[in-house]
């Protein structure tokens, strides 16, 4: 298996794209048990990273929406 970047350094799109590759590789099969387990673990970490990235985006959007009707809150906390 080739060396991959650390999961926590990946942005959403890169993590998602790699996760798709991991799923395809696991579906095709043909890997030994150790390689399959390592790939599965990488996939789990990638899925968590995607969830974290989406949750962060959701929080930022909700914060902006919560302050959208408050003209005094423009750029508060930035």
N, C-alpha and C positions, 0 to 999 in steps of 0.2 A: 504494500500500500504506500502511496506517495505521501510526503509530508504536507499537511494542510495547515492553514493559519488557525490560530487560536479562535475558538468559537466566540469568545467574548469580544474579539476585535472586529467581528463581522457586522455589517449593517444588515437591515432587514432583507433587502433584495438578495444579497449574497448568501445569507443564511438560508433563505427560502430556496434559492436555486440549487444550493448544495444538498439541501434536504430532499429535493426532487431526485437528484442523482443517487442519493443513498437509498431511497425507496426503490428506485429502478434496479439498482444493483442487488438489493435483497430479494426482489421479486424474481429476477433472472436466476439467482442462485449460483451454484458452482463454486462457492467459497468454502474454505475450511471452517470448522467450528469457531476457532479463535478469531479469524478474520470477520466472520459473520457477527459475532458478539461485539467486537470492537466497532464495526460499522453500525450496529444497532445502537450502541452507546453514543456514538457520534450523532446519530440521527435524533436521539432523545435530547441531547444537548442543543442541537440546532433548533428543534421544535421549541424548547424552552426559550432560546434566544429570540425566536420570532415572536413568541408570546410576550416577552419582556418589551420588545420594541413596539409592538402594537399597543400594549398597555400604556407605555409612555406617551405615545402619540394620542391615545384616547384621553389621557389626563390633560395634556396640553390643549386639546380641542375643547374639552369640557370647561377648563379654566377660562379660555377665551370667550366661550359662549356665556358663562356665568357673569362675565364682566362686560359683555357687549351692550347691555342696557344701562350701564353705569358710566356716564361720561367722565366722572372723576377718577375712574379706575384705569384710565388709559396708561399702559406701560407700567402699571404698578408692579413692583417686584422685579422689574427688568434692569 
